[in-house]
């Protein structure tokens, strides 16, 4: 009983941070496209969408400090650049505009007349109102946002549970056939689709929030903080896995009724209509719009706070305005197009983040030597850059021959083996020069 009393509130807080509103659009699309290959695809998705974010939380908890301090172990310049890229990715570049796009696709589009569906006007009007409200509330913070957020996450989870239970009892339709890359590379495709949740990036920010939250409650002991953070991470991971598998199953059983759609938001909206009628659609729409609002406010506030500290001459309010206007423009490309734009960038950033995260977890074994960080990150960047270019449709023949000869390249995991080899080389250098390095550091 004591375990749940201590860990459940923190675990639920972490679950709420990760779930947001944007992430629920990806499992249904994966399910619909993976079809009969759903299980290996979902396993891949759960690794990058649940397992690795949990590892990120643990890595930050073990090391304390904020993301910039941790990334600066590679070099101070890398620490600043990498942290800025992470914040921009979970902020105005991708996650923040996605909140507006998801609010439209699930909350508004189902109620737009068929003849207006192809028009840009409904999306434009929706995002003007959405980002206008976000801007106003971000510039005029109120405790009501926190209170609404605490109510919305349980409500969103309840809506998902009701959809999932009904879908399991009375499936929408039969399981469809695998589509596209899922026919031959289901695991790898699911693995890279998990990048779109952005949760590995977010975990590096959320980890320190959990540690700070525990400290604010009077829990100062580092060992206890780490233990409670790991427990909270496991609770959040179980919740996320349930949500993703449930929504994925809805997608798997949907194509015979909805047809093959190009975004998960439309799949959820249509599934809600099929399973619970207009009432279900209205409730889902209201919850999603409000959840997107609270998520959007949190994202823009976090970004404005970070960049205000980095560039003190830029005021918090100015940054909120700039980021909100930028996200408004980006969101109007539409949800499907936004995801298409996002993936090539994430194909480059995500492997770097995964490697950095793993190095941070075990860096006491190599005295946090920069050389052991640098070599794996360089080779990972080399492979990840090709994957990003290839995903964007940019082909470089000589580059492709090198990357495609690597193990696991077909699964978009070509960076893994080179990173391990580079780590081994860096570690060997560390062992051979350990005595001289320690002597040098002791004389500083």
Secondary structure, DSSP 8 states (H G I E B T S, - for coil): -HHHHHHHHHHHHHHHHHHTTTTHHHHHHHHHHHGGGHHHHHHHHHIIIIIHHHHHHHHHHHH-S-HHHHHTTT-HHHHHHHHHHHHHIIIIITHHHHHHHHHHHHHTGGGS-GGGTT-SHHHHHHHHHHHHHHHHHHHS--HHHHHHHHHHHHHHHHHHHHHHHHHHHS-SS------GGGGT-HHHHHHHHGGGG-HHHHHHHHHHHHHHHHHHTT---HHHHHHHHHHHHHHHHHHHHHHHHHHHHHHHTTHHHH---S-HHHHHHHHHHHHHHHHHHHHHHHHHHHHHHHHHHHHHHHHHHHHHHHSTTS-HHHHHHHHHHHHHHHHTT-HHHHHHHHHHHHHHHHHHHHHHHHHHHTGGGGTT-HHHHHHHHHHHHHHHHHHHHHHTT---HHHHHHHHTSTTGGGT-THHHHHHHHHHHHHHHHHHTHHHHHHHHHT-
